[in-house]
């Protein structure tokens, strides 16, 4: 790491929890690789201390920071400007100081789309199924709408939340959104029409009680589909392993993590760093 001095710019990630975050490893590597006098830290802040934390960041003149759960919505109140997409979905994960203003963006959207574009996915002629209805799902649906995808299905354990999500987007957009109420009765013909499946749930995440499980019926066939897993630990969930064995085009959560981080880096520094170089360094660091 470059020597820290009085001119070192400070960046960080705020969350609760946050100590597990891989973002410091990503950004400190990029700062050093590109000879940028900056440092990136993780700040694990209890929700009741969030306001004081943001005031402190602004007072100290932080150049930028990321947010993870549970603060992606809460930060909006404290910003001078927010991008239109982030405002619609009520979710900011990247903040940049531009002059005296602090501006909010959502690079989860950018990172998601970048990962699919790199696989030459055809948005305009495709149907997508989004698993989950939380903050990550909002970002993914926003990205799919921006790309004019033909049709979006949403499946969520709590059906009411899926309908709330549909209602939110329908206030702004005309894209067709369908709630899949019972995945067990999703016919083979209907499933065959789906081109892209995105898992935005925590089912299968390492350390949880549902680790090793899947958020869709095991009988589903993923052959010839694009499958996007948002979980990055483990690198290959049970769902991703099934998709891989059935010859789906797979994208794992690590790819998404890296692309959203690179998008944040570009906002802060004005250029997009070498992704392949970062992957070479980073690929084995979460095993």
C-alpha positions in Angstrom: 0.0 0.0 0.0 1.2 3.5 -0.8 2.4 5.6 2.2 -0.5 7.3 4.0 0.1 11.0 4.6 -1.8 14.3 5.1 -3.0 14.2 1.5 -4.4 10.7 1.6 -8.1 10.6 0.5 -10.4 8.4 2.7 -13.1 6.1 1.3 -15.0 3.3 3.0 -18.0 1.1 3.3 -20.7 1.5 6.0 -22.8 -1.4 7.1 -24.1 -3.4 10.0 -22.3 -5.8 9.8 -19.4 -4.6 7.6 -16.2 -6.2 8.9 -16.8 -9.2 6.6 -16.8 -6.9 3.5 -14.4 -7.7 0.6 -14.6 -4.1 -0.6 -11.5 -2.9 1.3 -9.4 -5.6 -0.4 -10.8 -4.6 -3.8 -10.4 -0.9 -3.6 -7.1 -0.8 -1.7 -5.6 -3.1 -4.4 -7.0 -0.7 -7.1 -5.6 2.4 -5.4 -2.1 0.8 -5.1 -2.1 -0.6 -8.6 -3.0 2.8 -10.1 -0.8 4.8 -7.7 -3.7 6.7 -6.2 -3.1 8.2 -2.7 -6.2 6.9 -1.1 -7.3 4.3 1.5 -10.5 2.4 1.9 -11.8 1.1 5.2 -14.8 -0.8 6.6 -17.0 1.0 9.2 -19.4 -1.3 11.1 -22.0 1.2 12.4 -25.0 0.5 14.6 -28.2 1.9 13.0 -28.8 4.3 15.9 -25.3 5.9 15.2 -25.8 6.2 11.4 -26.6 9.9 11.4 -23.6 10.8 13.5 -21.4 8.7 11.2 -22.5 10.5 8.1 -22.0 13.9 9.7 -18.5 12.8 10.7 -17.7 11.6 7.1 -18.8 15.0 5.7 -16.9 16.9 8.3 -13.7 15.0 7.6 -14.2 15.4 3.9 -14.4 11.8 2.8 -14.1 11.6 -1.0 -16.6 8.8 -1.2 -18.1 5.7 0.4 -20.2 2.7 -0.2 -23.3 1.5 1.7 -24.5 -2.0 2.4 -27.4 -3.2 4.5 -29.2 -1.7 6.3 -28.3 1.8 5.1 -28.9 1.9 1.3 -32.3 3.7 1.9 -31.4 5.7 5.0 -28.5 7.5 3.3 -30.7 9.3 0.8 -31.9 11.9 3.4 -28.3 13.1 3.9 -27.4 13.6 0.2 -27.5 16.7 -1.9 -28.3 14.9 -5.1 -29.4 11.3 -6.0 -29.4 9.7 -9.5 -32.8 9.1 -10.9 -32.6 5.3 -10.9 -31.4 5.2 -7.2 -34.2 7.6 -6.3 -36.9 5.4 -7.9 -35.7 2.2 -6.2 -34.9 4.1 -2.9 -31.4 2.5 -2.8 -28.0 4.2 -2.9 -24.8 2.1 -2.6 -22.3 4.6 -3.7 -21.7 8.2 -2.6 -19.2 10.6 -4.2 -18.1 14.1 -3.0 -18.2 16.4 -6.0 -17.1 19.8 -5.0 -19.0 20.6 -1.8 -21.9 18.2 -2.8 -22.4 14.6 -1.8 -24.1 12.7 -4.6 -25.7 9.2 -4.5 -25.7 6.5 -7.1 -26.6 2.8 -7.4 -23.8 0.8 -9.0 -25.5 -2.5 -8.2 -27.6 -1.7 -11.3 -24.4 -1.0 -13.4 -22.5 -4.0 -12.1 -25.4 -6.4 -12.9 -25.8 -5.1 -16.4 -22.1 -5.1 -17.1 -21.8 -8.8 -16.0 -24.6 -9.8 -18.5 -23.2 -7.6 -21.3 -19.9 -9.3 -21.0 -21.7 -12.6 -21.7 -23.5 -11.1 -24.8 -26.9 -11.5 -23.3 -29.8 -10.3 -25.5 -32.0 -8.1 -23.3 -34.6 -6.9 -25.8 -35.7 -10.4 -26.9 -35.7 -12.1 -23.5 -37.9 -13.0 -20.5 -36.4 -12.8 -17.0 -37.3 -14.4 -13.7 -36.2 -12.5 -10.5 -36.1 -14.6 -7.3 -36.6 -12.3 -4.3 -38.2 -9.0 -3.7 -35.8 -7.1 -1.5 -33.3 -4.3 -2.2 -31.1 -6.4 -4.5 -34.2 -7.4 -6.6 -35.2 -3.7 -6.9 -31.7 -2.9 -8.4 -31.9 -5.9 -10.8 -35.4 -5.1 -12.0 -34.4 -1.4 -12.5 -31.5 -2.6 -14.7 -33.7 -5.0 -16.7 -36.3 -2.2 -17.3 -33.5 0.2 -18.5 -32.5 -2.5 -21.0 -36.1 -2.9 -22.3 -36.4 -6.6 -21.5 -39.6 -8.1 -22.8 -41.1 -9.5 -19.7 -40.2 -9.8 -16.0 -41.4 -12.5 -13.6 -41.0 -12.1 -9.8 -41.0 -15.0 -7.3 -40.8 -14.3 -3.6 -41.6 -16.4 -0.5 -43.8 -13.6 0.8 -46.2 -12.9 -2.1 -47.4 -9.6 -0.8 -43.8 -8.1 -1.1 -43.6 -9.2 -4.7 -46.9 -7.4 -5.5 -45.6 -4.3 -3.6 -42.5 -4.3 -5.8 -44.6 -4.7 -9.0 -46.8 -1.7 -7.9 -43.7 0.4 -7.2 -42.3 -0.1 -10.7 -45.7 0.3 -12.4 -45.9 3.9 -11.1 -43.0 4.7 -13.5 -42.8 2.1 -16.2 -45.1 0.1 -18.6 -42.9 -3.0 -18.8 -44.8 -6.3 -18.2 -44.2 -7.6 -14.7 -45.8 -10.9 -13.6 -45.9 -12.3 -10.1 -45.1 -16.1 -10.0 -47.1 -17.1 -7.0 -46.3 -20.8 -7.0 -43.0 -22.0 -8.5 -44.0 -25.6 -8.0 -46.7 -25.3 -10.5 -44.7 -23.3 -13.1 -45.2 -25.4 -16.2 -42.4 -26.7 -18.4 -43.7 -24.6 -21.2 -43.6 -21.4 -19.1 -40.2 -22.2 -17.8 -38.9 -22.8 -21.3 -39.8 -19.2 -22.2 -37.5 -17.9 -19.4 -34.1 -16.9 -20.7 -32.6 -15.4 -17.6 -32.9 -16.4 -13.9 -31.5 -14.2 -11.2 -31.3 -15.3 -7.6 -31.6 -12.3 -5.3 -32.5 -14.3 -2.2 -30.1 -15.4 0.6 -31.1 -19.1 0.1 -27.8 -21.0 -0.2 -25.6 -18.4 1.4 -22.7 -19.7 3.6 -23.3 -19.5 7.3 -27.1 -19.4 7.1 -29.6 -22.2 8.1 -30.6 -22.6 4.5 -27.0 -23.1 3.2 -27.0 -25.8 0.6 -30.7 -25.3 -0.3 -32.3 -23.8 -3.4 -35.0 -21.2 -3.8 -36.6 -23.0 -6.8 -37.9 -26.6 -7.3 -35.1 -29.1 -7.9 -37.1 -30.4 -10.9 -36.5 -27.2 -12.9 -34.3 -27.5 -16.0 -31.8 -24.7 -16.5 -30.5 -25.9 -19.9 -29.6 -23.1 -22.4 -30.6 -20.4 -19.9 -28.5 -17.6 -18.4 -28.3 -18.0 -14.6 -27.1 -15.2 -12.3 -26.3 -16.0 -8.7 -26.0 -12.9 -6.5 -24.4 -14.8 -3.6 -20.6 -14.8 -3.7 -19.9 -17.0 -0.7 -19.7 -19.8 -1.4 -18.5 -19.1 -4.9 -20.7 -22.0 -6.2 -24.0 -22.4 -4.4 -26.1 -25.6 -4.9 -28.3 -23.6 -7.3 -25.3 -22.5 -9.3 -23.8 -26.0 -9.4 -27.2 -27.3 -10.7 -27.3 -24.6 -13.4 -23.7 -25.4 -14.4 -24.3 -29.1 -14.6 -27.3 -28.4 -16.9 -25.2 -26.3 -19.3 -26.6 -22.9 -18.4 -24.5 -19.8 -18.9 -23.6 -19.0 -15.3 -22.5 -15.8 -13.6 -21.6 -15.9 -10.0 -21.8 -13.3 -7.2 -18.1 -12.5 -7.3 -18.4 -11.2 -10.9 -21.2 -8.9 -9.8 -19.3 -7.8 -6.7 -16.3 -6.8 -8.8 -18.3 -5.0 -11.5 -20.2 -2.9 -9.0 -17.0 -2.1 -7.2 -15.3 -1.0 -10.5 -18.4 1.2 -11.3 -17.9 2.9 -7.9 -14.2 3.3 -8.6 -15.0 5.0 -11.9 -17.4 7.4 -10.3 -14.7 8.4 -7.8 -11.6 8.4 -10.0 -12.9 9.1 -13.5 -11.7 6.0 -15.2 -12.6 2.3 -15.3 -9.7 0.1 -14.2 -8.5 -3.3 -15.6 -11.0 -5.9 -14.6 -9.0 -8.9 -15.6 -6.0 -7.7 -13.6 -8.3 -7.4 -10.5 -9.8 -10.9 -11.0 -6.3 -12.4 -11.2 -5.5 -10.9 -7.9 -8.8 -11.5 -6.2 -10.2 -14.8 -7.5 -8.9 -17.0 -4.7 -9.2 -14.6 -1.8 -12.7 -15.7 -0.7 -12.2 -19.5 -0.8 
